[in-house]
Amino acid sequence: MMHDNPRARVLRSKKNFEEHDKTVKSALEIFEPESILEASRSDGDLAGMTLLIKDNIVQRGRTASCSSKILEHYKAVYDATAITRLKNQGALLMGRANCDEFAMGSSTETSAFQLTANPWDTSCVPGGSSGGSIAAVAAGFVDCALGSETGGSVRQPAAFCGIVGLKPTYGRVSRYGLIAYGSSLDQIGIASKTVRDNARVLKVIAGLDPLDATTSTNPVPDYEQKLDGAIPQGLRIGVIDNAMNAEGNDPEMVVALNQALKRYEELGAKIVHLSLPTMDLGAAVYFIVSRAEATSNLARFDGIRYGSRPADAEDLTDVYRKTRTEGFGPEVKRRIMIGNYVLSSGYADQYYKKAKAVQHGMRLEFLKAFEQVDVLFAPVAPTGAFKFHSFDENRLLMDLQDYFTAPANLAGIPALAIPCGFVKNMPVGFQLMGADFTEDILYQVAYAYESSTTWHTMWPKGFGPK
């Protein structure tokens, strides 16, 4: 199908959305075919590949709402660097993906516009915050999608929906045009059905960008070229025992992960067991750091610089108050309030500065681990996908969805989620983490497993490419 002409691929994808996205609700908007084709070159490394873009990554002339009422009518005036690079290589950008409001959530339930469902069971969440992006790939509506990662927002839904999800090294992909949540943690991530497609997209969007001072000068390798089905000679996989044995893990999921480890042994890898104590603090540190940064980043949405302005405001203070009261949803308000609290006088030392110190120690612990092993292996989430509204009564329990994923964001290292089976008829996956800029190794190791299994060939009932 990848050899079809671009027009045929756009029309097929659009038809698939129109006929089957009524139950999944992955997309907020699908663009008109002519505008998609006009925006993209007809040749290039990604010619004919269809993608859905998370609604916090700006596309020139398109709405970029972050799934929030406050930006419901905002039209982007420029393309994100990742978008420019995709277009220049022939990618077909089909539309905007639903997500948790301002990427704050782990279930895509905080979107102001719609609930996205998991294609494997539409009574379950797809995960979040990039749930729309991941669900669209899992349902076969598009080949790949862009999401964003602040604490696991690509990897967790990828595991929930049975696809591949990458969080690149901090600085590997430009953040220019990604609407900020936590600037020291945010990275654009990639969702795909296969490891190879993921590698193809990263090669295009990675690299130095003069518009983002945090991007790295490290050269971008040809990730796809190294995918031969074999694992690197003498590969050492470090199993994080305190993550595998964590309280709350679904025992059946742990069995599936151990079977994946057994497969790696059969492929020639050496399994090394180790413990990373600071990983157990990851969710707490992320809770503080991300909310502190969110408070700062979301201050710009005030009805003056950005955001819908209320018509009945009486003075400037009233504009601020009504804009933010009416425009932000409950979860975003909650995070802003917590962020203000941990940065407030008398508490910044007690919470924020202490969290940043632990974050630094966490990175050092990861770097030390990579002196002993080549990649690290851990769960992505404690369980598979859960039912809608499972955590309505206790939002703090939702934060435990970041328990295994947030440490990679806090340490700035790359991490890749790969499907490894089913538990209670729902997909589960594991994640591989590597040292800075070792995405090529993660892809090689993941591809070796993928090539020896059939999980990547399976589709939810009633879905799949048409």
Wavefront OBJ file of the C-alpha trace (Angstrom):
o trace
v 0.000 0.000 0.000
v 2.966 2.349 0.618
v 3.595 2.211 -3.143
v 0.179 3.747 -3.922
v 0.236 7.317 -5.145
v -0.130 9.992 -2.429
v -3.652 10.966 -3.468
v -4.878 7.380 -3.156
v -3.312 7.071 0.281
v -4.860 10.327 1.498
v -8.306 9.351 0.235
v -8.041 5.881 1.772
v -6.972 7.287 5.145
v -9.719 9.931 5.097
v -12.335 7.290 4.276
v -11.065 5.104 7.109
v -11.421 8.007 9.549
v -14.914 8.849 8.291
v -16.163 5.263 8.531
v -14.473 4.027 11.697
v -13.368 6.958 13.869
v -16.916 7.513 15.128
v -16.272 4.918 17.833
v -12.607 5.712 18.529
v -12.704 9.514 18.193
v -8.967 9.807 17.718
v -9.065 12.905 15.503
v -10.320 16.395 16.264
v -10.113 17.345 12.594
v -9.251 15.660 9.300
v -8.079 18.088 6.650
v -9.337 18.297 3.081
v -7.356 16.034 0.716
v -6.296 18.859 -1.617
v -4.820 20.910 1.220
v -2.934 17.852 2.522
v -1.427 17.151 -0.888
v -0.574 20.793 -1.578
v 1.276 21.113 1.743
v 3.570 18.154 1.076
v 6.210 17.372 -1.525
v 5.451 14.459 -3.834
v 8.814 12.811 -3.217
v 11.156 12.339 -0.269
v 12.057 9.711 2.321
v 8.500 9.632 3.712
v 6.599 10.036 0.443
v 3.129 8.546 0.823
v 3.327 8.028 4.599
v 0.202 9.254 6.405
v 0.477 10.830 9.858
v -1.837 12.349 12.455
v -0.413 15.209 14.525
v -1.106 15.782 18.216
v -3.034 18.996 18.747
v -0.224 20.677 20.703
v 2.156 20.693 17.706
v 1.456 23.687 15.489
v 0.676 23.447 11.775
v 0.538 26.724 9.850
v -3.000 27.861 9.118
v -4.514 25.064 11.205
v -6.169 25.173 14.608
v -3.862 24.264 17.485
v -6.128 23.989 20.507
v -4.208 21.644 22.817
v -7.684 20.099 23.254
v -8.563 23.116 25.399
v -11.439 25.593 25.252
v -9.002 28.438 25.828
v -7.337 27.831 22.421
v -10.387 26.502 20.604
v -10.195 29.218 17.934
v -6.417 29.716 17.788
v -4.898 29.290 14.325
v -1.154 28.679 14.134
v 0.843 31.183 12.082
v 3.866 28.935 11.524
v 4.853 25.281 11.259
v 6.707 23.459 14.013
v 10.176 22.411 12.854
v 9.132 18.746 12.970
v 6.155 19.568 10.726
v 8.346 21.418 8.213
v 10.732 18.474 8.037
v 7.910 15.972 7.563
v 6.374 18.003 4.744
v 9.754 18.413 3.045
v 10.124 14.626 2.921
v 6.689 13.936 1.451
v 4.743 12.973 4.582
v 0.976 13.392 4.353
v -0.342 15.164 7.450
v -3.962 14.059 7.746
v -5.186 16.160 10.645
v -5.161 16.939 14.356
v -5.226 14.288 17.073
v -7.224 14.553 20.281
v -5.180 14.618 23.495
v -5.418 15.405 27.174
v -5.829 19.156 27.659
v -2.398 20.792 27.318
v -0.990 17.231 27.398
v -1.899 16.942 31.079
v -3.262 13.485 31.742
v -2.720 9.772 31.264
v -6.003 8.733 29.673
v -7.065 11.431 27.157
v -10.093 11.990 29.404
v -9.210 15.633 30.146
v -9.756 16.798 26.544
v -12.330 19.580 26.379
v -13.857 18.147 23.210
v -14.207 14.355 23.199
v -13.204 11.066 24.790
v -10.887 8.930 22.681
v -11.379 5.167 23.026
v -8.946 2.267 22.829
v -9.523 0.386 19.528
v -8.980 -2.951 21.310
v -11.897 -2.242 23.670
v -13.826 0.980 23.222
v -14.935 0.932 26.871
v -11.280 1.450 27.820
v -9.004 4.473 27.568
v -6.180 4.560 25.011
v -3.824 6.067 27.571
v -2.498 9.587 27.408
v -1.805 12.272 26.938
v -1.178 11.395 23.264
v -4.171 9.048 23.151
v -5.593 10.300 19.858
v -2.278 9.931 18.043
v -1.711 6.413 19.335
v -5.308 5.212 18.838
v -5.269 6.358 15.198
v -2.159 4.274 14.489
v -3.477 1.282 16.440
v -6.733 1.397 14.450
v -4.895 1.589 11.124
v -6.185 5.045 10.197
v -2.641 6.357 9.604
v 0.834 4.858 9.296
v 2.391 6.925 12.080
v 1.644 9.849 14.359
v 3.422 12.532 16.322
v 2.734 12.913 20.017
v 4.548 14.650 22.825
v 6.322 13.214 25.856
v 6.652 14.975 29.196
v 6.275 12.002 31.546
v 5.350 9.027 29.349
v 2.624 10.414 27.104
v 3.664 8.416 24.033
v 5.008 5.224 25.629
v 2.094 4.554 27.994
v -0.658 4.785 25.345
v 1.560 2.853 22.915
v 1.680 -0.001 25.427
v -2.076 0.267 26.047
v -2.830 0.076 22.310
v -0.198 -2.449 21.235
v 2.065 -0.291 19.065
v 5.585 1.207 19.139
v 6.187 4.528 20.916
v 9.433 6.513 21.158
v 10.524 9.225 23.571
v 13.755 10.590 22.050
v 16.729 11.919 23.979
v 16.094 15.458 25.215
v 17.464 17.681 22.443
v 17.272 15.050 19.705
v 14.099 16.573 18.178
v 13.346 20.291 18.025
v 10.659 21.590 20.382
v 10.058 24.649 18.197
v 6.323 24.669 17.599
v 5.492 22.273 20.433
v 3.207 24.165 22.816
v 5.054 23.893 26.115
v 3.927 21.998 29.198
v 7.192 21.273 31.033
v 10.004 22.780 28.985
v 12.874 20.855 30.589
v 11.036 17.556 30.017
v 9.026 17.961 26.794
v 10.006 16.085 23.634
v 8.089 15.314 20.466
v 7.588 11.547 20.265
v 6.690 9.094 17.519
v 3.951 6.448 17.397
v 4.035 3.708 14.764
v 2.855 0.188 14.094
v 6.406 -1.049 13.495
v 9.917 -0.241 14.667
v 11.053 0.419 11.091
v 8.437 3.114 10.471
v 9.352 4.747 13.778
v 13.013 4.847 12.771
v 12.157 6.338 9.376
v 10.257 9.216 10.970
v 12.926 9.947 13.591
v 15.623 10.210 10.930
v 13.579 12.978 9.278
v 12.558 15.060 12.301
v 15.738 14.705 14.411
v 18.699 17.048 14.350
v 20.001 20.505 15.149
v 17.542 23.376 14.805
v 18.670 27.020 15.087
v 15.154 27.833 16.313
v 15.590 25.634 19.413
v 18.734 26.227 21.453
v 18.239 22.945 23.327
v 18.703 20.791 20.206
v 21.922 18.809 19.987
v 24.719 19.036 17.432
v 25.074 15.241 17.541
v 24.842 13.844 13.995
v 21.654 11.985 13.055
v 22.394 8.384 12.020
v 20.444 6.373 9.466
v 18.358 4.529 12.029
v 16.597 2.316 9.505
v 19.805 1.126 7.862
v 20.906 -0.647 11.053
v 17.750 -2.763 11.326
v 18.826 -6.257 10.277
v 16.964 -8.385 12.822
v 20.056 -9.192 14.883
v 20.865 -7.746 18.280
v 24.271 -6.094 18.752
v 27.050 -8.554 19.591
v 27.411 -9.055 23.347
v 24.321 -6.996 24.179
v 23.673 -6.606 27.905
v 20.071 -5.921 28.932
v 19.670 -4.526 32.435
v 16.407 -5.568 34.064
v 15.297 -3.000 36.655
v 14.169 -5.369 39.396
v 12.526 -2.747 41.604
v 10.324 -1.798 38.644
v 9.504 -5.387 37.675
v 8.623 -6.242 41.288
v 6.801 -3.002 42.132
v 3.650 -3.202 44.216
v 0.574 -2.823 42.037
v 1.986 -4.504 38.947
v -0.448 -6.876 37.243
v 1.111 -10.353 37.770
v -0.027 -11.500 34.320
v 1.688 -8.504 32.750
v 4.922 -9.353 34.557
v 4.691 -12.881 33.114
v 4.421 -11.391 29.612
v 7.456 -9.191 30.235
v 9.485 -12.130 31.537
v 8.594 -14.062 28.400
v 9.982 -11.158 26.364
v 13.196 -11.340 28.386
v 13.403 -15.068 27.707
v 13.086 -14.342 23.992
v 15.979 -11.892 24.248
v 18.096 -14.578 25.906
v 17.284 -16.895 23.008
v 18.402 -14.146 20.624
v 21.777 -13.990 22.368
v 21.426 -11.150 24.855
v 22.923 -11.316 28.331
v 20.376 -10.490 31.053
v 21.730 -8.490 34.004
v 19.568 -7.799 37.058
v 20.002 -4.477 38.844
v 18.169 -1.960 40.990
v 17.712 1.781 40.459
v 16.430 3.154 43.793
v 15.797 6.677 42.492
v 13.365 5.283 39.921
v 10.928 4.734 42.779
v 10.956 8.501 43.352
v 10.299 9.348 39.711
v 6.544 9.883 39.933
v 6.878 12.172 42.969
v 9.686 14.215 41.410
v 7.791 14.468 38.129
v 4.650 15.545 40.010
v 6.506 18.560 41.416
v 8.790 19.551 38.522
v 6.180 19.241 35.771
v 3.572 21.255 37.628
v 6.037 23.981 38.529
v 6.991 24.362 34.870
v 3.358 24.159 33.755
v 2.470 27.075 36.016
v 5.044 29.227 34.262
v 4.252 28.065 30.731
v 0.490 28.443 31.047
v 0.742 31.989 32.419
v 0.764 33.259 28.812
v -2.836 32.120 28.262
v -4.496 35.164 29.754
v -6.915 36.473 27.120
v -4.468 39.216 26.133
v -1.489 37.478 24.559
v -3.147 34.120 23.907
v -6.513 32.578 24.617
v -10.154 33.415 24.043
v -11.154 36.721 25.613
v -14.494 36.898 27.497
v -16.914 39.463 26.065
v -18.298 40.569 29.433
v -15.049 41.355 31.270
v -15.234 44.626 33.226
v -11.511 45.348 33.652
v -8.078 43.805 33.066
v -8.171 41.674 36.207
v -11.590 40.419 35.178
v -10.198 39.463 31.741
v -7.502 37.339 33.365
v -9.867 35.746 35.855
v -12.662 34.904 33.419
v -10.355 33.793 30.606
v -8.601 31.240 32.779
v -11.672 30.194 34.774
v -13.752 29.534 31.662
v -10.927 28.376 29.399
v -9.050 25.808 31.495
v -10.471 22.450 32.545
v -10.298 20.981 36.078
v -7.066 19.006 35.596
v -5.164 21.960 34.159
v -6.395 24.221 36.982
v -5.346 21.606 39.510
v -1.824 21.441 38.095
v -1.473 25.223 37.928
v -2.477 25.523 41.594
v -0.055 22.802 42.679
v 2.706 24.400 40.606
v 2.143 27.774 42.229
v 2.196 26.138 45.646
v 5.506 24.291 45.182
v 7.125 27.489 43.866
v 5.700 29.777 46.546
v 7.769 31.496 49.198
v 8.588 29.104 52.008
v 7.872 25.992 49.968
v 10.195 26.253 46.957
v 13.150 24.934 48.976
v 11.053 22.221 50.586
v 9.562 20.896 47.342
v 10.863 22.249 44.038
v 14.575 22.563 44.809
v 14.592 19.213 46.574
v 12.859 17.589 43.589
v 15.428 19.085 41.199
v 18.244 17.694 43.345
v 16.700 14.215 43.248
v 16.240 14.591 39.482
v 19.968 15.249 39.104
v 20.749 12.197 41.237
v 18.394 10.127 39.099
v 20.248 11.073 35.921
v 23.587 10.182 37.509
v 22.197 6.807 38.591
v 21.020 6.060 35.046
v 24.388 7.068 33.570
v 26.175 4.803 36.047
v 23.871 1.916 35.096
v 24.847 2.336 31.446
v 28.459 1.602 32.423
v 27.286 -1.938 33.273
v 24.612 -2.553 30.617
v 23.749 -1.371 27.103
v 19.990 -0.938 27.540
v 17.565 -1.028 30.453
v 14.332 -3.039 30.509
v 11.228 -2.140 32.543
v 7.425 -2.122 32.451
v 5.711 0.844 30.819
v 2.734 0.955 33.196
v 1.585 -1.129 36.185
v -1.325 -2.620 34.206
v -2.926 -2.642 30.796
v -5.583 -0.148 29.700
v -8.296 0.641 32.239
v -11.976 1.543 31.890
v -13.134 5.134 31.441
v -13.605 7.107 34.692
v -11.626 4.557 36.732
v -9.801 7.320 38.619
v -12.485 10.006 38.829
v -12.698 9.616 42.603
v -8.933 9.676 43.187
v -6.922 11.638 40.641
v -3.696 11.006 42.565
v -3.877 7.318 41.618
v -3.838 8.405 37.974
v -0.396 9.921 38.582
v 0.970 6.423 39.213
v 0.599 5.846 35.465
v 3.844 7.857 35.206
v 5.667 5.653 37.730
v 7.824 3.772 35.218
v 7.893 6.294 32.377
v 8.663 9.642 34.054
v 12.235 8.668 35.088
v 13.397 8.624 31.446
v 11.998 12.134 30.934
v 13.589 13.371 34.145
v 16.950 11.860 33.132
v 16.644 13.105 29.548
v 17.418 9.682 28.059
v 15.687 7.921 25.140
v 13.049 5.260 25.779
v 11.065 3.013 23.450
v 7.852 1.089 24.176
v 7.249 -2.203 22.328
v 4.188 -4.510 22.461
v 4.811 -7.952 23.955
v 1.444 -9.667 24.267
v -2.013 -9.453 25.767
v -3.415 -9.598 29.291
v -7.182 -9.890 29.702
v -7.475 -9.379 25.925
v -5.710 -6.005 26.085
v -2.196 -5.203 24.830
v 0.761 -4.817 27.171
v 4.300 -3.743 26.431
v 7.755 -3.190 27.842
v 10.160 -0.294 27.470
v 13.824 -0.148 26.596
v 15.875 2.802 27.839
v 19.311 3.802 26.607
v 22.097 6.287 27.195
v 21.894 9.697 25.526
v 21.493 9.536 21.730
v 21.403 5.734 21.533
v 18.067 5.574 19.723
v 19.846 3.514 17.052
v 20.636 0.792 19.601
v 17.109 0.870 21.040
v 15.700 0.414 17.545
v 18.062 -2.494 16.819
v 17.165 -4.265 20.055
v 13.439 -3.636 19.619
v 13.492 -4.718 15.974
v 15.190 -7.998 16.865
v 12.330 -8.789 19.252
v 9.663 -7.558 16.848
v 11.087 -9.702 14.030
v 10.891 -12.814 16.189
v 7.258 -12.269 17.264
v 3.920 -11.505 15.621
v 2.462 -8.897 17.985
v 3.044 -6.107 15.456
v 0.941 -7.916 12.846
v -2.230 -7.982 14.972
v -5.112 -5.518 14.647
v -8.150 -4.824 16.833
v -11.326 -6.496 15.603
v -13.001 -4.360 12.954
v -9.959 -2.129 12.502
v -6.796 -2.128 10.441
v -5.703 -0.606 7.134
v -8.416 -0.821 4.499
l 1 2 3 4 5 6 7 8 9 10 11 12 13 14 15 16 17 18 19 20 21 22 23 24 25 26 27 28 29 30 31 32 33 34 35 36 37 38 39 40 41 42 43 44 45 46 47 48 49 50 51 52 53 54 55 56 57 58 59 60 61 62 63 64 65 66 67 68 69 70 71 72 73 74 75 76 77 78 79 80 81 82 83 84 85 86 87 88 89 90 91 92 93 94 95 96 97 98 99 100 101 102 103 104 105 106 107 108 109 110 111 112 113 114 115 116 117 118 119 120 121 122 123 124 125 126 127 128 129 130 131 132 133 134 135 136 137 138 139 140 141 142 143 144 145 146 147 148 149 150 151 152 153 154 155 156 157 158 159 160 161 162 163 164 165 166 167 168 169 170 171 172 173 174 175 176 177 178 179 180 181 182 183 184 185 186 187 188 189 190 191 192 193 194 195 196 197 198 199 200 201 202 203 204 205 206 207 208 209 210 211 212 213 214 215 216 217 218 219 220 221 222 223 224 225 226 227 228 229 230 231 232 233 234 235 236 237 238 239 240 241 242 243 244 245 246 247 248 249 250 251 252 253 254 255 256 257 258 259 260 261 262 263 264 265 266 267 268 269 270 271 272 273 274 275 276 277 278 279 280 281 282 283 284 285 286 287 288 289 290 291 292 293 294 295 296 297 298 299 300 301 302 303 304 305 306 307 308 309 310 311 312 313 314 315 316 317 318 319 320 321 322 323 324 325 326 327 328 329 330 331 332 333 334 335 336 337 338 339 340 341 342 343 344 345 346 347 348 349 350 351 352 353 354 355 356 357 358 359 360 361 362 363 364 365 366 367 368 369 370 371 372 373 374 375 376 377 378 379 380 381 382 383 384 385 386 387 388 389 390 391 392 393 394 395 396 397 398 399 400 401 402 403 404 405 406 407 408 409 410 411 412 413 414 415 416 417 418 419 420 421 422 423 424 425 426 427 428 429 430 431 432 433 434 435 436 437 438 439 440 441 442 443 444 445 446 447 448 449 450 451 452 453 454 455 456 457 458 459 460 461 462 463 464 465 466
